Amino acid sequence: MIIFWRLLLSHLLADFTLQLDVVNRMKRKNVWGMLLHCLTHFVVSAALTWNYLPETWVRLGPLPVNGWGALGLMLAAHFLIDELRIYSMKSLRFKDNTVSFLTDQILHFYVLFMISPVNIEGPGLLLGEKWSAIAVMLVMVTHFTTVLVYFFEKDMFGMAFPHFDEKYFLIFERVVLWAFFFAAGYWWIPFALAWIFQIFYIKRKRIIDMSRVNIWLSVAITLLLGAWTRYVYYGYL
């Protein structure tokens, strides 16, 4: 599953970390912006799977498809999925909400799984390489969670995307909490709980204006991803 985890990492990087606001606006306006967005995915995916590209990844009936062909399929599928989402919002009046966001991401993850060779080796099952799986968790703790929480807040309260200070303050808070899970033993748990307490304390004192939904989701998602990261890193919780 090495290729799948690298493709998943490249997707998260290109769809969140590297997708600047200007690119997000461009892809919603015209096909050229969408092509730029999709090509970013192609380039990042090719860079992370470079050594595996000449190999056969999947077969379409009797036809073997190597890495380059698989990335071409990914490029086409990503373009169609994103264009369909934008069309549904513009022409069919579907809302750009949490459901549409999660549906979009699940479809992308499904395509990545379908074009990846499935090789299960050893007790790691579907975990693949440690570094790529952990890197996936890091991007999910940072930018993916920021966008997911934004959609929840937008649906519930009609809130706008967080400002720079709120966005990166909570990213910092989540990363520190997530990092505790790398510590050996269990001595770190009281310190992690204290860190969670100070997050709620900052909310209570209104040092940074954040909703309760934002805080609770940020903490819950980070704890879940932290536990998964710890299992990947150590092989146990």
N, C-alpha and C positions, 0 to 999 in steps of 0.2 A: 504493500500500500504506500510505498515511498512516493510514487508519482502523484497519487491522489492528494496526499497531504501537502506536497509542494504546489500542486495546482490550487488547492484550497487556500494556501497562504498567498499565492499570487493573486487570486481573486479578491481576497480581503484587502490586500495592499492596493490593488488597482481600483476597487470599488469604493474604498473608504479613505485610506491614508493618502493616496495619490490623486484622488478625485477632488480637485479644487472647485471652489464655488463657480468659477468662470466656466469650467468644463461641464459642470452640472447644468448650468443655464444654457450653454451651447447645445448640449445633446437634446434638450427639450424644445429647442427652436428649429433645428434643421438637421438633415441627414449627415451633414459634414461633421457637426459636433458629435453625433452618435458614433460615426466612424472613428473619430479621434479617440473617443472613450473606449471603444472596443479594441482598437489597435494597441492602446495602452495595456489592456489585458493580455493581448497576444504577445507583446514584447516582454512583459514581466514574466509570463508563463514560460516563454522560450528560454529566458535567462535562467530561471530556476530549474528547468528540466533539460538543460542543454545536452548533458552527457547521455540522456536517454532518448533523444529525438530520433536517431536512426533506427531504433528498435521497434518491433511490432507491438503496438499497445492493445489493439482490439481487432476483431474481424467483423466485417459486414458480409455475412454469408461466407462465401469462399474467398472474399477479397481481404487480404491483410492490410491494416491501416497503421502506418508508423506514427511517430510522435508529431511530425509536421502535419500529416493529414488529420490527426486527432485535434491538433490546435486549430486547424482550419475549420473543422466541424464546430469546435467551441466558439470560434469567432462568429460564425454564421448564427449559431444558436443564441449567443449572447445578444447579438444585434436584433434578432427577431423577438426575443423575450422583452428586451427593453423598449423596443418600438411598440410592441403590443401593449405594454403598460402605459406608455405615453398616449397612444391612440385611445385606450379605454378611458383615460382621464379627460382628454380633450373632446372626443367625439361621443363617447357613451356616458359621460358625466359620472364615471366612477370616482370615488374619493381617493385622494393620495393619503392613505392612512396606514395604521399598523398592519392590517390584514393584507393590503396590497404590497407593503414592504416585505413582510415575511413570506408571502407567496412568491414574490420575485426572487428572494434569496434562496428559498427551497428549490425552485426550478433551476437556478444556476448551480446549486450544489448537486442536484440530481444529474445534470448534464456532465459535470466534472467526474462524478462517480462512473457514469456510463462510458466515458471515453478513457478511463484509467484501467490499466491491467490490475487484476485482483490477485495478488500473491500474498497468501497468509503464511508467514514463517514464524515458528516458535511461539512462545506464550504471549507475545505482544499482540496477537490477533490483528485488529485493524489499526493499531496505533502507529505503525511505521517508525520513522526516525524520531528520536527524541527532539532534536533541535527544531525540526520543521513543525512538529506537533505543538511544542512549547511556543514557538513564534506565532502560530495560529491563535493560541490562547491569549498572547500578549495583544495582538491586534484586536481581538474580540473584547478584551478588557478595556481597551482604549477607545478607538474610533467607532467600532461596531456598536458597543454599548451606548455611546453618545447618541448615535442616530436612532437606535431602538428606543431609548428613553425619550428622545425628542418626539417620536411618533405617539408614544403613550400620552405624553403631556399635551400634545396637539389635539389628540382625540378627546381627552378628558376636560382640558381647560382652554383649548384654543391658543396655546402658547406658541411663540415663535422659537426659532432655533436659538440655542443659548449663545450669549455673547462670549467674547474671547476669554474673559476672566473666569466666568462660570464654567465654560467648557473645559479649559485646561486645568483649573483648580480641581475639578472632580476627576479628570483623567489622572492627575498626580495622586489624589487620594486613593483611587482604585488600584493604581500600580503599586503603591506602597503596601496596601492590604494584600494584594495578590502575591507580592514578593515574600511575605511571611511564610507562605506555604513551601518555600524552598528550604527552610531551616530544618535541620535534622532533629529528631526527637519531637517532643511536644511542649518544651519550655516556652515556646514562642506564642502559645495560644492566649495567655493573659495579655500580652503586649498587643496582639491582634485585636482582642476585645476592647482594649483601651483605645486603640486607633479608631475603631468603629464608634466608640463613645464620643471621641472628639469630633467626629464628623457630624453627629447629631447635635453636639454642643454648639458647633459653628452655625448649624441651621437654626437652633433655638435663639442664639444671640444675633441672628440676622447679619452676621459678618459678610456672608455671601447669600444673596437672595435665591434660595432654591426651594422647590416644592417637596412635600413629603414623598410624593410618588418618585421623584428623581432620586432622593436619598435611599429609600427602601429598595428600589429596583437596582440602583448602583451597588449597594451592599450585597443584596441577594445574588445578583449575577456574578459579582466578583468572588463570592464565597463558593459558588458552584464551579466556576472556571478554575479557581484556586485548588479545589479538591481534585478536579480532573488533572490539572497540571502536576500536582503532587504525585498522583498515581502514575502518570507518564514518567516522571523524573525518578521516582524511587521504586515503583512497582507495587506500592501499597499506600494506604492512607495513614 
